[in-house]
């Protein structure tokens, strides 16, 4: 009697297991038939039952069914963030139960790649529409799906920047660097954000110098290093760095213009003149170089006039006129440089003022009046 009872209990247990396994099989069949709502109902029952909740097959098909609802023309309208979360949870659980080499575990990587793509595409759509918060939420989920992928971290940084959350953007760029994604563009973006946040020069310089270790020929990083060194009155260091930068990029007009500025600080006006000239030869639209050439010539003329003005009458009669004549030559020499600068930036007030002064010195009254009118507009 006892033996018969045990057999009956065993039979009942088998029937329950078969019933629950049939729920999984029914979910699989409904999935194959495209009836995803029924497949979902079946798999949700199976995932709760003690006989099937610890089976890799159950979790794998749960992930598949929920994932295939995403983008489905019929069932896609009911997809929520929870749908994505359930799919990811299910695939991760499959790997936990089945390992990477199991029948279902080995199918998970392909499914995760698909889930990443689905999420990333939605994020990019939000990004393009400047719906920054929604884009960032999707990027964050995509990062969970594929933690080693750097693309989604980069896009997160860009979205945070678009949102105006520069501190958060910096965190994403730091994350990229930690992941080994040390491209010049990452350092450049990070430095620009630090400048926008008015970080200390020493903090920015540390990042610049880290970047230069990775990209020793980066003109941007060299120029940023020069800017900080000059701001800190570290002229000798800046000069040495600048020579290296020019050697790396001899056709960069901005570098010659910076060299000219540094030479002016050293009172090497002849050297500065040559550097500015080189800048204009490399880039005929380099405003700073043309303007500074005009200033050098103008200052030479002014110095000569001031010397003449300080002479007593007797000395002036002997030496004053030649000095004024020499001064006029420098005013004339400054004119084409200021005119070129005005052509490049026609609204720059300092250039217009200098042109008005030079035209006045050269007795070109109509041109001086024209400049004066521009200042009044």
Protein Blocks (a to p, Z undefined) as FASTA:
>chain_A
ZZmmmmmmmmmmmmmmmmmmmmmmmmmmmmmnopaklmmmmmmmmmmpmklmmgfklmmm
mmmmmmmmgopaklmmmpcfklmmmmmmmmmmmmmmnojmbmklmmmmmmmmmmmmmmmm
mmmmmmmnopaklmmmmmmmmmmmmmmbmklmmmmmmmmmmnopaklmmmmmmmmmmnop
acfklmmmmmmmmmmnopafklmmmmmmmmmmmmmmlmklmmmmmmmmmmnopmklmmmm
mmmmmmmmmmbmklmmmmmmmmmmnopaklmmmmmmmmmmmmmmlmklmmmmmmmmmmmm
mmmmmmmmmpcfklmmmmmmmmmmmmmmmmmmmmmmmmmmmmmmmmbmklmmmmmmmmmm
nopaklmmmmmmmmmZZ
